[in-house]
Amino acid sequence: MTRILGIDLGERRIGLALADGDGSPARPLQTIRRGRTLADDATVLAPIVAANQVGELVVGLPLEASGEHGPQAQLTETWAKDIAAALHLPLAMRDERLTSHLAEQRLGPMKRGRSGGPPTRAQRQAYRARVDREAAAIILQDELDARPAVQYGSPARSQRTETSP
């Protein structure tokens, strides 16, 4: 069974989600720290891809509110194409507008600190990591929902880029 890895790319963290090719829903997997280089990111992602038998990547594309490709979308698209090539996997790009906001709504408010005070730095970091994983699951589920139910391997409304293994 081929699995699909959803990716929410951030400046500091990368949220990951996983879905089976059998139609089961996307689920948050983990959050990893972003490396200094693409090679660093590929080194961390490769064993995750292998361990989970991933056969495709779906990366969130941060379009402008107007739907236009801005600078961040260009950077993300370049990173996604390069990481897909490094991992020898096909790639689909999915509009990720408002996914972090939706993820925060799903998770609820951040926990308060001791005695009801402000959250600690560790609590804030843990919450942001959870948001990143949940956003990746939303991106991946959006992609799966847009595909025909009988075949998750076919393109739909996403921007799909094939890379040869």
Backbone as a ProteinNet text record, in pm:
[ID]
protein_1_A
[PRIMARY]
MTRILGIDLGERRIGLALADGDGSPARPLQTIRRGRTLADDATVLAPIVAANQVGELVVGLPLEASGEHGPQAQLTETWAKDIAAALHLPLAMRDERLTSHLAEQRLGPMKRGRSGGPPTRAQRQAYRARVDREAAAIILQDELDARPAVQYGSPARSQRTETSP
[TERTIARY]
84.6	0	89.8	59.2	135.3	76.7	162.9	119.2	158.3	86.8	110	149.8	256.9	306.2	264.6	190.8	152.7	255.2	288.5	392.4	342.6	354.4	331	468.5	522.8	657.7	654.5	733.8	748.1	893.9	919.5	1056.8	1140.8	1079.2	1153.6	1119	994.6	946.5	879	870.9	799.7	699.5	571.2	466.5	442.4	427.1	407.6	278.5	211.5	91.1	99	23	29.6	-110.3	-125.2	-250.7	-217.4	-298.2	-283.7	-354.5	-311.7	-372.6	-507.1	-557.6	-684	-805.3	-784.7	-897.3	-915.5	-830	-841.1	-802.8	-854.4	-827.9	-681.6	-640.4	-506.2	-497.1	-378.2	-357.9	-223	-217.5	-89.3	14.5	138.2	245.1	346.5	416.7	516.8	558.1	632.1	688.3	838.7	908.8	1055.4	1108.4	1229.2	1294.4	1345	1329.2	1377.3	1529	1594.7	1740	1788.5	1917.3	1977	1977.5	1980.7	1985.7	1881.5	1856.1	1766.2	1821.1	1951.8	2013.9	1987.9	1991.7	1960.4	1816.6	1723.7	1582.5	1564.7	1630.7	1621.2	1677.1	1784.9	1845.6	1750.2	1673.9	1577.1	1452.5	1408.3	1285.5	1303.9	1420.8	1442.2	1406.6	1452.6	1414.8	1266	1204.3	1060.2	984.3	1025.7	965.1	981.7	1101.3	1127.5	1048.3	1049.3	982.1	830.9	775	630.2	586.8	682	654.5	578.9	630.2	567.6	596.2	492.3	506	474.4	436.2	401.2	407	438.9	439.8	329	264.7	170.2	218.4	259	314.3	217.9	194.5	107.9	172.9	96.3	144.8	84.1	166.9	114.8	84.5	-29.2	-69.7	-110.2	-104.1	-152.2	-303.5	-362.1	-506.5	-583.1	-525.9	-588.4	-578.7	-498.4	-477	-352.8	-284.9	-163.9	-43.7	56.2	183.8	268.5	296.8	385.7	524.5	611.5	748.4	755.5	671.4	675	630.5	532	486.6	597.7	671.8	782	890.1	925.1	1026	979.9	853.9	799.5	795.9	754.9	747.8	886.5	985.4	1122.7	1170	1146.5	1186.3	1116.2	986.1	907.7	958.4	984	1033.5	1170.4	1255.9	1390.3	1386.1	1299.5	1292.2	1230.7	1131.2	1071.4	1175	1257.1	1362.2	1464.9	1502	1600.8	1548.5	1417.2	1357.4	1302.2	1311.4	1263.8	1115	1035.2	891.4	812.6	694	606.5	554.1	516.3	479.3	348.2	263.7	143.9	149.3	114	107.8	-39.8	-71	-209.2	-217.5	-311.8	-336.2	-353.8	-274.9	-280.7	-337.5	-398.8	-452.3	-546.1	-526.1	-607.4	-595.4	-503.9	-493.6	-442.2	-347.6	-298.3	-408.1	-487.6	-599.7	-700.8	-733.1	-825	-766.3	-636.3	-570.1	-579.6	-558.8	-570.3	-712.3	-811.4	-950.2	-976.9	-923.3	-942.8	-877.6	-759.8	-684.2	-732.7	-798.1	-842.2	-729.5	-757.4	-657.9	-535.4	-427	-303	-323.1	-262.5	-273.3	-205.4	-259.8	-202.5	-84	-3.7	110.6	66.2	163.2	134.2	48.3	-44.5	-135.1	-212.6	-236.6	-316.8	-244.3	-114	-35	-13.3	67.3	93.4	167.3	149.6	217.7	369.2	435.7	582	630.8	758.2	816.8	800.7	824.5	810.8	666.4	569.7	430	395.8	447.6	423.1	484.2	606.8	672.6	599	555.5	481.9	349.2	282	155.7	176.5	279.4	307.4	340	412.4	444.5	317.1	223.7	95.4	16.4	16.9	-52.9	6.3	138.6	204.2	164.2	160.2	118.9	-27	-110	-252.6	-275.3	-201.4	-212.4	-170	-65.2	-21.8	-132.7	-201.9	-311.6	-426.9	-453.9	-560.2	-523.7	-399.4	-351.7	-365.9	-319.8	-325.5	-469.3	-555.2	-694.7	-765.2	-734.6	-790.9	-753.4	-627.6	-581.7	-654.4	-666.2	-733.7	-880.7	-944.9	-1086.9	-1110.1	-1010	-1023	-1000.3	-948.2	-918	-1036.5	-1046.5	-1151.9	-1137.5	-1247.8	-1246.7	-1183.1	-1188.2	-1136.8	-987.9	-928.4	-785.4	-717.9	-646.2	-577.2	-454.2	-409.3	-288.4	-310.3	-433.4	-457.8	-472.9	-432.1	-439.1	-581.9	-608.1	-737.9	-712.6	-760.5	-747.1	-612.4	-528.5	-397.8	-305.5	-197	-91.9	6	10.5	88.4	216.1	323.9	453.1	509.5	542.8	600.8	752.1	813.4	959.4	989.4	1084.8	1115.9	1203.8	1173.5	1253.9	1392.9
-117.3	0	124.6	217.3	340.9	444.6	511.4	617.9	753.2	854.2	990.1	1074.1	1151.7	1238	1381.9	1440.8	1581.1	1665	1780.6	1866.3	2009.2	2064.4	2206.7	2267.6	2336.2	2391.1	2527.3	2541.4	2669.7	2712	2830.4	2879.8	2804.8	2761.1	2693.2	2546.3	2511.3	2374.4	2323.7	2190.8	2124.9	2029.9	2057.6	1969.8	1857.8	1736.4	1619	1547.6	1494.9	1414.5	1297	1195.1	1072.2	1023.8	967.9	903.4	777.6	676.5	553.4	571.5	499.9	508.1	439.2	386.7	312.5	400.1	530.8	619.2	656	607.7	646	793.1	859.2	1002.7	1032.6	1153.6	1200.2	1218.8	1191.1	1205.9	1272.8	1358.6	1423.1	1317.5	1340.5	1244.6	1299.7	1403.8	1463.9	1599	1670.9	1799.1	1787.8	1831.3	1828.2	1970.2	1989.9	2120.7	2135.8	2251.6	2280.7	2290.7	2230.1	2234.3	2364.2	2384.4	2504.7	2497.5	2373.6	2354.3	2250.9	2245.2	2144.7	2004.7	1989.1	1858.6	1815.5	1911.2	1878.9	1828.6	1899	1857.9	1719.6	1694.6	1564.5	1453	1482.2	1383.4	1343.2	1439.1	1409.3	1341.4	1385.5	1330.1	1189.7	1156.7	1027	907.5	900.9	784.1	782.4	899.1	904.8	849.1	889.9	840.5	689.1	639.6	495.6	417.2	462.9	391	383.6	485.2	490.3	448.6	399.6	353.9	459.4	581.6	694.3	684	704	698	828.7	930.7	1060.3	1167.9	1290.1	1406.1	1502.7	1562.5	1672.1	1786.7	1896.3	2010.4	2127.4	2192.2	2309.3	2427.6	2495.2	2609.6	2736.7	2823.7	2944.3	3056.9	3047.4	3150.6	3277.4	3389.4	3516	3505.2	3594.5	3594	3604.5	3672.1	3688.7	3563.3	3466.7	3345.6	3352	3465.2	3482.3	3416.6	3382.4	3330.7	3448.4	3454.4	3557.5	3500.3	3577.8	3531.7	3402.8	3392	3272.3	3148.5	3165.5	3053.1	3006.9	3101.8	3066.4	2989	3036.4	2966.8	2825.6	2814.5	2684.5	2589.8	2640.6	2556.7	2505.3	2591.8	2550.6	2443.6	2466.8	2369.3	2236.1	2240.9	2118.5	2038.1	2105.6	2035.3	1973.5	2048.2	1996.9	1880.6	1888.8	1780.8	1655.9	1674.1	1560.1	1491.2	1571	1513.4	1440	1498.8	1435.6	1304.4	1297.7	1177.3	1083	1123.9	1042.7	1009.7	1113.2	1094.1	1192.7	1152.4	1247.7	1350.7	1465.6	1579.6	1639.6	1673.9	1753.3	1873.8	1989.6	2112	2142.5	2182	2208.7	2344.7	2424.9	2555.4	2537.1	2611.1	2594.9	2716.4	2808.5	2927.6	2888.9	2950.2	2936.2	2801.7	2715.2	2585.1	2597.3	2687.7	2704.3	2759.1	2849.7	2904.7	2793.6	2712.6	2601.1	2500.8	2475.2	2382.9	2435.4	2565.3	2624.2	2611.1	2628.2	2611.6	2467.7	2372.1	2230.3	2195.2	2251.2	2217	2291.5	2403.2	2483.1	2572.6	2648.2	2744.1	2675.9	2750.5	2702.7	2692.2	2592.3	2575.9	2691.2	2725.7	2831.6	2777.4	2868.6	2830.9	2792.2	2777.1	2741.3	2848.4	2804.9	2894	2987.2	2943.9	3023.1	3138.1	3145.8	3252.4	3228.5	3313.4	3295.7	3164.7	3108.1	2983	3000.2	2894.6	2896.1	2886.3	2912.2	2900.5	2758.1	2659.6	2519.3	2487.6	2541.7	2519.8	2583.4	2703.1	2771.3	2691.2	2642.6	2564.8	2433.4	2366.3	2239.9	2263.9	2372.6	2405.6	2435.9	2514.4	2547.6	2420.9	2328.9	2202.3	2122	2121.9	2052.8	2118.1	2251.8	2325.6	2288.5	2281.3	2246.8	2107.1	2010.5	1873.7	1870.7	1940.9	1943.9	2014.4	2122.3	2192.3	2100.8	2021.9	1926.3	1824.1	1779.8	1684.5	1748.8	1874.9	1945.4	1960.2	1998.3	2010.4	1876.6	1770.9	1638.5	1593	1615.4	1573.5	1652.5	1781.8	1861.5	1801.9	1761.2	1699.4	1568	1484.4	1356	1374.8	1471.8	1497.2	1546.3	1610.5	1663.1	1555.8	1443.6	1335.7	1241.2	1171.6	1070.4	965.6	922.7	829.4	696.2	656.3	524.6	522.7	640.2	639.2	762.3	746.8	859.2	899.7	818.4	849.9	941.4	983.9	1068	1213.8	1304.9	1446.6	1498.8	1601.6	1668.2	1817.5	1890.5	2034.8	2083.4	1995.4	2037.7	2070.1	2134.1	2156.8	2042.2	1955.1	1831.7	1841.2	1799.1	1797.6	1657	1597.8	1462.8	1473	1394.3	1381.5	1235.8	1208.5	1069.3	1010.1	885.6	819.1	784.3
0	0	0	-88.7	-97.6	-4	67.6	158.2	100.3	145	98.2	218	201.6	307.8	279.3	371.4	362.7	435.3	377.4	434.8	445.5	565.6	589.3	617	516.9	526.3	593.3	697.7	765.5	765.3	816.8	821.4	923.2	1033.6	1140.4	1155.4	1119.5	1140	1013.1	1003.2	895.1	959.2	937.7	987.4	888.4	940.4	856	891.9	789.6	807.9	711.9	740.2	662.6	629.9	510.5	471	392.7	412	335.5	202	103.8	-28	-36.9	74	72.2	101.4	114.5	139.9	286	373.3	514	529.7	632.1	647	681.5	646.5	681.1	831.7	883.9	1028.6	1052.6	1153.5	1185.7	1220.2	1177.3	1202.4	1301.7	1263	1351	1296.4	1376.8	1335.5	1349.6	1245.1	1248.9	1236.3	1284.1	1269.6	1128.2	1075.8	941.5	945.3	849.1	840.8	779.6	783.1	723	571.1	519.1	374.5	333.1	204.4	151.2	178.8	168	195.4	339.3	433.9	573.6	586.1	518.7	523.7	461.5	349.2	282.6	370.8	442.5	531.5	643.7	694.9	801.5	744.7	627.3	569.4	512.4	460	393.9	482.4	607.6	688.9	725.2	735.9	763.3	643.6	523.7	399.4	389.9	416	406.7	511.3	635	743.3	722.7	657.3	637.3	496.6	416.4	280.5	199.9	203.6	134.1	-15.4	-95.7	-240.2	-310.1	-233.7	-292.7	-185	-228.5	-140.3	-180.4	-80.2	-102	-13.2	-77.4	-5.1	-14.1	99	102.1	32.3	-52.4	-128.1	-69.3	-9.3	57.5	-42	-108.4	-202.9	-128.1	-197.8	-142.4	-122.5	-42.6	-19.7	-151.6	-249.3	-380.9	-466.7	-422.6	-500.1	-587.4	-586.5	-666.7	-599.3	-680.9	-631.4	-585.4	-456.5	-404.3	-382.9	-319.5	-295.6	-212.1	-109.8	-25	-103	-189.3	-271.2	-365.5	-420.9	-510.4	-435.6	-315.4	-234.4	-198.6	-160.3	-121.7	-240.6	-355.2	-475.1	-515.1	-507	-538.1	-440.5	-310.3	-207.7	-233.3	-260.9	-279.9	-400.1	-510.7	-629.5	-602.2	-534.3	-504.1	-405.1	-304.6	-205.4	-269.1	-356.2	-426.3	-515.1	-582.1	-665.3	-579	-465.5	-377.3	-319.7	-294.4	-236.7	-343.8	-470.3	-583.3	-571	-542.2	-525.1	-610.6	-655.6	-724	-623.5	-676.5	-593	-639.1	-543.2	-568.1	-475.6	-528.7	-448	-420.1	-297	-257.2	-189.5	-230.6	-169.3	-18.2	60.1	204.9	276.9	204.5	270.6	384	498.4	619.9	690.3	648.6	715	858.1	882.8	1019.8	1110.1	1058.7	1136.1	1168.9	1069.7	1091.4	1190.3	1179.8	1273.4	1416.4	1434.9	1568.7	1622.2	1534.9	1577.4	1620.5	1546.5	1581	1713.8	1737.2	1858.2	1981.7	1961.1	2074.4	2123.5	2229.1	2276.8	2336.9	2335	2395.4	2546.2	2606.8	2751.4	2822.5	2934.9	3017.3	3096.7	3146.7	3228.2	3368.6	3453.2	3593.1	3657.8	3737.4	3811	3718.5	3595.1	3502.9	3436.6	3454.1	3393.4	3244.9	3183.2	3040.2	3014.3	2894.6	2862.6	2865.2	2901.1	2900.2	2755.8	2736.2	2602.8	2549.8	2635.5	2595.5	2555.8	2627.9	2592.6	2457.7	2433.4	2305.6	2190.1	2208.7	2103.8	2076.4	2181.6	2165.2	2093.1	2127	2062.3	1914.7	1882.5	1742.3	1661.4	1722.3	1655.4	1628.2	1724.3	1704.3	1592	1588.5	1482.5	1346.6	1336.7	1210.6	1163	1253.2	1217.5	1172.3	1245.6	1212.5	1079.1	1053.4	924.8	810.3	831.5	728.9	700.8	805.5	788.3	710.3	735.3	662.8	515.5	488.8	350.4	278.7	341.8	280.6	260.5	359.2	345.6	235.7	224.1	114.8	-20.4	-33.6	-158.8	-184	-81.5	-98	-134.4	-71.5	-97.6	-240.5	-299.4	-435.2	-540.9	-501.2	-595.2	-606.3	-720.3	-731.9	-622.1	-568.5	-455.4	-489.1	-613.4	-649.4	-673.5	-697.9	-731.2	-674.4	-563.2	-502.4	-580.6	-671.6	-745.6	-864.5	-891.3	-1008.4	-969.3	-1056.8	-1023.6	-1029.4	-952.9	-956	-961	-862	-862.5	-811.3	-770.7	-720.3	-836.7	-803.5	-901.2	-883.4	-980.8	-967.3	-1047.8	-988.1	-1053.6	-1039.5	-1148.5	-1144.3	-1143.1	-1058.3	-1060	-1082.6	-1163.6	-1194.2	-1085.4	-1046.3	-941.7	-987.9
[MASK]
+++++++++++++++++++++++++++++++++++++++++++++++++++++++++++++++++++++++++++++++++++++++++++++++++++++++++++++++++++++++++++++++++++++++++++++++++++++++++++++++++++++

